[in-house]
Amino acid sequence: MSERLVGTRNSPQASGFGLIELMIALALGSLLVLTVATLFSDSSRALTEINRSGRHLETGLYAMDRIAAELSLVGYWGEADTPIDADDQVYGVLRSSETGDLEVLGYPAVPPLCVGSGVTGFDPRVELGFAMEFPLLSDLGSQLNATMSASACGAGATTASAASAFFAIRRASTCATGEAGVAATNRCRALENGFHLQTNGCRDPNDNLEGGEVKLHRVSDASVASLLPYTRYDCQTNAPIYRFISRIYYVSQSDELIRLRLDYVGAGAGTYVEELVAEGVEHLVFEWFIDSTGNGQYDRVETTLTPQDAGNVVGAKIWLVVRSLKPRSDFEDVSTYTIAGQPWTAPDGMRNYPRALHSRMVALPNIAGRRK
């Protein structure tokens, strides 16, 4: 019998990955996904923190701009000569020829903060007239809380931070207004029965006008021409008319920069309207540069102002601490900030909020008069 050789066929090798290869691939893929997710999360978190930091830095710059702009105009009264002597019998807004039957005698030596509301029992016009002699007041929030009654500054006014500074300003608007057409042309706020100022530019002995007399009246479109009829130096065209501005800036206990502004709308009494300027403002301090000798150079620096010193302020340094609106769990502010020569640290319970310290110098050219 012949022997048969049985040939063997080798089966082709199976294609694809084995279990071990699949497990390795899955592990590497998971690691790659985790790495990408971690990078994305870290980048997103970093971007969020950058945005938050940018927002509170922007808030600080905005708040600083608002305060600096207000201070640079303190003591501005349009064409009126400064300093103001309210009851001067030739030029003052409360001279007897202007006030008529209004009671002026017995008014407080220093006007209250929220003038123009009539809370003293005197006519609001009298309050605003005497306030022109004190265009700047500043102290700590504790003093503001003690003297700012609800009836004078509006019911429900936000309570001030006791340790931060406040300042009150009285000045004329920089926008020369008039009847409706004039206000619209100059893009000024409408008269709205607000108190406005006008200074006479015409010297006319026949009408007992020396040139420089100042009028202060509450006017509307219907009454402005009769109550504020002064003219320019040509004795023909109307002299500029400016709204009387009274404002108070302070830091609230909720870390907000607040502005109270005098508002007159309709026939009612003047009231102070509260406005939010900026959130996250923790602390406000001023250094006031005072020229006591009148030579144009400051000789003292104070952090609070007496009414007597306020008229001699030639400059100010503003210090402002602004924090983020949201805390960071991985952050703790243990820094000691030097503000106006004094140490300041973040309050307890608020140290995981990032913050920034801003400062700026500003000249006050109007309040102390021409000293340069």
Secondary structure, DSSP 8 states (H G I E B T S, - for coil): ---------------S--HHHHHHHHHHHHHHHHHHHHHHHHHHHHHHHHHHHHHHHHHHHHHHHHHHHHHHTTT--TTS-SS--TT-TTT-TT-HHHHTT---TT--SS--SSTTS-TTSS-HHHHHHHHTT--EEEEEHHHHHHH--HHHH-TT---B-TTSEEEEEEEE-SS-B-SHHHHHHHT----TT-EEEEE----BGGGTB-S--EEEEE--TTTHHHH---B-TTSSSB--EEEEEEEEEEEBTTSEEEEEEEE--TTS--EEEEEEEEESEEEEEEEEEE-SSSSSS--EEESS--HHHHTTEEEEEEEEEEE-SS--TT-----EEEETTEEEE--TT-TTS-EEEEEEEEE-TTTT-S--
